[in-house]
Amino acid sequence: MRYDFAPLEGLTDSIYRRLHHKYFPGVDRYFTPFFSPTVHRALTPREARELPPADSMVFCVVPQLLTKVPEDFLWMAGVCKDLGYEEVNLNIGCPSGTVTAKGKGAGMLRDLDSLDSFLYTVFSSAPLPISVKTRIGFESAAEFSNILQIYNRYPIKELIIHPRVRKDFYNGPVDMKNFQYALQESRAPVCYNGSLRARSEITVFSAAFPAVKSMMLGRGLIADPGLLTPGGTTADKLEKFHSELLDEYTRGFGGTRNAMFRLKENWHYWLCKFEGAEKLGKRLRKATDVGEYKTVTQEIIHNLPMREEIIPDWD
Ligand SMILES: Cc1cc2nc3c(=O)[nH]c(=O)nc-3n(C[C@H](O)[C@H](O)[C@H](O)COP(=O)(O)O)c2cc1C
């Protein structure tokens, strides 16, 4: 099985990926949160930081692009190639209203003729292999067979399927019937993504779908960063990981307060790993002072028992 870390905007930036790999090895590939290439034909300083040369990292990264303009996609895919990346991923799943209203992300699923013509142009001169991360429909899963017919016209390196429709956002049951359909009908190899959060769930999934050779994990891996690491997530490792993230974000964001707010996003998930975290979790959410934040995080890490498997507060 190959394990990929899902792209998570606001969470899995380059600092996170580097430190996650350092403390919790076991992920085969990290997907970047989406880049939105524009007509300007230049990376912003932030994009350049987020997309270092591929050989400067000791782990594998796949850049993800979000656009409906084939020329912009091809330009940025060329930049990725020059930086040494071996694959780019196309986002056809983002459910955000501002993205879909522009016909991007999951919005591409609303106009299949445009999707077809986008893929035609892009695959006609792609400088790199392209994988696609997709949902199974915009309004309804009944759209999926037509969507898959279009994907099957192109040499997609891998089809990563998040079996929900746009209006589900990230919650509710995943549609395993349509995932099974994709497994049978897709020309491209299929990777599964969605709501796998524990070793037991991974085992059950693998037994049910032995033909699937790759899976992508997101929130479960944020909540339990050692999910794929021998020895799992220990208090000691989590403390070191958190402490180095705080240092690096403090440098990167120009201050501990911004770093703290950034890390609270992680804590939203990490708290699911601890038993009895309600009271300290509430104090943590309310903390605006970095001293208080550090005290509470130390108390959580050192005083609360860690669960073997997380109890997610999403889905
Ligand atoms: C906060 C957040 C940010 C996300 N950002 C991206 C993104 O940049 N690109 C993308 O393709 N999916 C993004 N996703 C979707 C995830 O990659 C993944 O498909 C989804 O969370 C389902 O997988 P999971 O249940 O393992 O988390 C995001 C999801 C969340 C919750």
PDBQT file of the ligand as one rigid body, heavy atoms in Angstrom, charges set to zero:
ROOT
HETATM    1  C1  LIG A 401      -9.060  22.391   6.105  1.00  0.00    +0.000 C 
HETATM    2  C2  LIG A 401      -9.059  21.598   4.829  1.00  0.00    +0.000 A 
HETATM    3  C3  LIG A 401      -8.295  22.038   3.749  1.00  0.00    +0.000 A 
HETATM    4  C4  LIG A 401      -8.281  21.312   2.543  1.00  0.00    +0.000 A 
HETATM    5  N1  LIG A 401      -7.504  21.755   1.486  1.00  0.00    +0.000 NA
HETATM    6  C5  LIG A 401      -7.475  21.027   0.334  1.00  0.00    +0.000 A 
HETATM    7  C6  LIG A 401      -6.664  21.413  -0.779  1.00  0.00    +0.000 A 
HETATM    8  O1  LIG A 401      -5.923  22.404  -0.757  1.00  0.00    +0.000 OA
HETATM    9  N2  LIG A 401      -6.717  20.632  -1.897  1.00  0.00    +0.000 N 
HETATM   10  C7  LIG A 401      -7.497  19.494  -1.980  1.00  0.00    +0.000 A 
HETATM   11  O2  LIG A 401      -7.518  18.811  -2.999  1.00  0.00    +0.000 OA
HETATM   12  N3  LIG A 401      -8.247  19.113  -0.943  1.00  0.00    +0.000 NA
HETATM   13  C8  LIG A 401      -8.248  19.829   0.205  1.00  0.00    +0.000 A 
HETATM   14  N4  LIG A 401      -8.992  19.385   1.268  1.00  0.00    +0.000 N 
HETATM   15  C9  LIG A 401      -9.647  18.055   1.180  1.00  0.00    +0.000 C 
HETATM   16  C10 LIG A 401      -8.707  16.950   1.698  1.00  0.00    +0.000 C 
HETATM   17  O3  LIG A 401      -7.556  16.835   0.896  1.00  0.00    +0.000 OA
HETATM   18  C11 LIG A 401      -9.424  15.587   1.728  1.00  0.00    +0.000 C 
HETATM   19  O4  LIG A 401      -9.863  15.300   0.427  1.00  0.00    +0.000 OA
HETATM   20  C12 LIG A 401     -10.606  15.573   2.683  1.00  0.00    +0.000 C 
HETATM   21  O5  LIG A 401     -10.265  16.133   3.923  1.00  0.00    +0.000 OA
HETATM   22  C13 LIG A 401     -11.126  14.148   2.878  1.00  0.00    +0.000 C 
HETATM   23  O6  LIG A 401     -10.102  13.302   3.361  1.00  0.00    +0.000 OA
HETATM   24  P1  LIG A 401      -9.929  12.966   4.934  1.00  0.00    +0.000 P 
HETATM   25  O7  LIG A 401     -11.272  12.479   5.412  1.00  0.00    +0.000 OA
HETATM   26  O8  LIG A 401      -8.870  11.901   4.989  1.00  0.00    +0.000 OA
HETATM   27  O9  LIG A 401      -9.551  14.244   5.608  1.00  0.00    +0.000 OA
HETATM   28  C14 LIG A 401      -9.046  20.115   2.446  1.00  0.00    +0.000 A 
HETATM   29  C15 LIG A 401      -9.811  19.684   3.543  1.00  0.00    +0.000 A 
HETATM   30  C16 LIG A 401      -9.831  20.403   4.719  1.00  0.00    +0.000 A 
HETATM   31  C17 LIG A 401     -10.656  19.895   5.880  1.00  0.00    +0.000 C 
ENDROOT
TORSDOF 0
